[in-house]
């Protein structure tokens, strides 16, 4: 891996406030990168001026592209990755900071696991001023030690079906799979480039991680995606007192997403029958929940059957038994 070419796909949009720090951290890697491809999505500030200050520094081939029209973050990252010529492509956000050994440690992971087509890492979370907040990305998304063990045991796809775990700003991908990953299918708005890349590769057990923090991930008010607290958590009391319609409003988006995934995966024989069955069972789980009888007595037996089958534990996030109580009483 020491002989491979390293590219960085860096996307920007009005990033003048933090871009210089990010670029400095990339240029100061203990194992230098060979190429930086920066794709700007129509910035109106000094982003491009700041980027141009770094052209010609060291022996890094630094190329800057400016989109004629705003593509949005997913399409911009896809276009940026496809312009890279390296063997390994590191995704980079404009507002983070790489720790000095990020490239070195990531390549070591690829060397240790030649079957992996992508690697992601943990991250220290910093605030808008660059001060560490005392927590990591894995802690924020509850990628616990148990979940990490399950991932290593071959359950990565199951984990990603329940929610996002892979932070794109920490992701590195072998270039030979880029054409397979992109373009991201337009299934629902929340499915963006990094989430899709992770899910696709997890279906083949080709993505791994290190729980070592290799970047400082910045949280600030203007970022598009971040580790914001979930303000929509439903307490047990709310589950037992809110009306059925309020519950169905929460279930419907899950059903719609599961249905979209099922329609896509069921038509693609590239994925194994096991993977397609997991998608189908998830779709049927939320369809079942959305169409429960209004009569609570009539719900008990089918809910119990789903409970025994493991459907709730497999498809619900966190304390799945709370969902069981809600389905019985709401």
Secondary structure, DSSP 4 states (H G I P E B T S, - for coil): -TTS-EEEEEEESS-TTTHHHHHHHHHT-SS--SEEEEEE---SSSHHHHHHTTTTSTT-EEEEEE-SS---HHHHHHHHHHH--SSEEEEE-TT-EE-TTHHHHHHHHHHH-TT-SEEEEEEEEE-TTS-EEEEEHHHHTT--HHHHHHIIIIIHHHHHHHS----GGG-EEEGGGHHHH-SPP-S-TT--HHHHHHHHHHTTT-EEEEEEEEEEEEP-TT-SS-----TT---HHHHHHS-HHHHHHHHHHHHHHHHHHHHHHHT-TTS-HHHHHHHHHHHHHHHHHHT--SSHHHHHHHHHHHHHHTHHHHHS-S-HHHHHHHHHH-
